[in-house]
């Protein structure tokens, strides 16, 4: 395809950024190109007289969004003027780089380029122990940690494209992968949590801050502090007796915030620990009682990050935004989610529905900083399949409301890909009617593909629960769409992997119950046919595994793939065991197959077929391993 020639009339910083984005925009900057002028003002506008374009912008990322619009207009011959004022000061993403998957520097640069074209202006790197600390060489050992040089390189690249790179670390909990080493003995409270009040704890955190200060140009830092449910136990309980979690949290927050002052850092923290002490349970509980003096006791230089990935109704977000302000008296930052965790494919429907409701509440309540979390506690190796979710956040930043048509159009403008094609990656997106009829009450999201993928053929723990819905037809529809796609360019491997997954699900969704029914009916003829289907299924699993591994090693550091190999290799081995058992029965080696004679029950009393499970190993077996 011939490049679009553009004569960019702008300062050198914008021209340098445009050069970095030229491949994605299919543009060539040259003096004889179509004139595009950049004018710094208070908002994003794009105008044209038919021969030239003018982009006004208030910051770099806005300009690059405008440049994407210009390039698309020139290539299509269609133009609509743009006049958009940002609803948020910062809007971007937090990418999980701690759950085995650690992106290479080049992969993060690729992300940064797409975010700049969307007009997003902030990226958080969630690193529990995947960064370098000079004084603690075992911190991040064998975890694919980033070196200081790598962090500096990412930071500089983001700055060129107008994106603020913010460290998102942990300074209390979520540190189990490093606290088991001997160096942490003096400040380890439990296997997952630091010891509040211990001098060695703050020496450790200070070393974290030294790396952060050296490698990131932003003063802002996310210090974590979420889900520290064991803060009052372990070493603290033995040495200090029981201290209320709230009191320990305040003590710890204030200590960490003092360290932030020392290094001229501006901290924010996940706020859930202040809302966990109600009678209803959950991360944000309406019945939680926060002491009246909480605001006075908390450090003044801390911002509260209210996270909510689940509720579409803006009234929920309204309530908690106001509760933060009333009880904690600190600036509120909002974190939503692109639904990637506990699944093999992203859920776009859930991502879009929650974003629409939650960001509406943020706009109405004057919350000026928002971001989408992208958690990676899965074996699937998520990467650029999340682009539609990022696009939703970008459109929310520049628009009052976001229609499906607008989202689709801007996705193509900013990425060069058809939105409808990417929607085929969301295999677990079910219709609202199906969710109402077949969904489990109180369920937040659905990961049926993972349940079917990991459900053991011989044990069938999920057979009865999943029997109430026609999953084969559901996944066949997605498979048909994926098979029709043409060349998907740099993302061919993502789409090929998902197509292979769909083929697996079409067979796997029924083969277990079919084998059991044939066995109980003593229909050896059918069992022989199903044995051949098992062989085909094994080939598909191995192909999926090979594709996942190839892509993983292409975009990630190699550390972490060992866990994927172990998990998927085990599933493949279980298919081989199923073949061994069925063929052994057919040949007379086994007089019976005890596993198939066991009664099938609803998985943990879940009668509704559309539901979610969060531990893949529990789908496979009830035994401890």
KAVEN-V707809 format. One record per run of one state. SS is the DSSP state (H for helix, E for strand, L for the rest). FROM is the first residue (numbers start at 1). TO is the last residue. Records with the same first field share a line. If there is no record, write none. Layout:
BEGIN
SS=FROM-TO / FROM-TO
END
This chain:
BEGIN
L=1-3 / 10-11 / 26-26 / 30-33 / 41-43 / 49-52 / 58-59 / 77-81 / 85-89 / 97-102 / 104-104 / 119-121 / 127-130 / 132-145 / 147-147 / 161-163 / 169-175 / 180-181 / 185-187 / 189-193 / 195-198 / 216-219 / 223-233 / 241-244 / 263-265 / 271-271 / 276-293 / 298-301 / 308-313 / 328-331 / 338-338 / 340-346 / 365-368 / 375-383 / 399-403 / 416-418 / 424-431 / 440-447 / 455-462 / 467-470 / 485-488 / 521-523 / 557-560 / 588-593 / 598-602 / 606-609 / 611-615 / 621-625
E=4-9 / 27-29 / 34-40 / 44-48 / 53-57 / 82-84 / 90-96 / 103-103 / 122-126 / 131-131 / 146-146 / 164-168 / 188-188 / 194-194 / 220-222 / 266-270 / 302-307 / 332-337 / 339-339 / 347-347 / 369-374 / 439-439 / 556-556 / 610-610
H=12-25 / 60-76 / 105-118 / 148-160 / 176-179 / 182-184 / 199-215 / 234-240 / 245-262 / 272-275 / 294-297 / 314-327 / 348-364 / 384-398 / 404-415 / 419-423 / 432-438 / 448-454 / 463-466 / 471-484 / 489-520 / 524-555 / 561-587 / 594-597 / 603-605 / 616-620
END
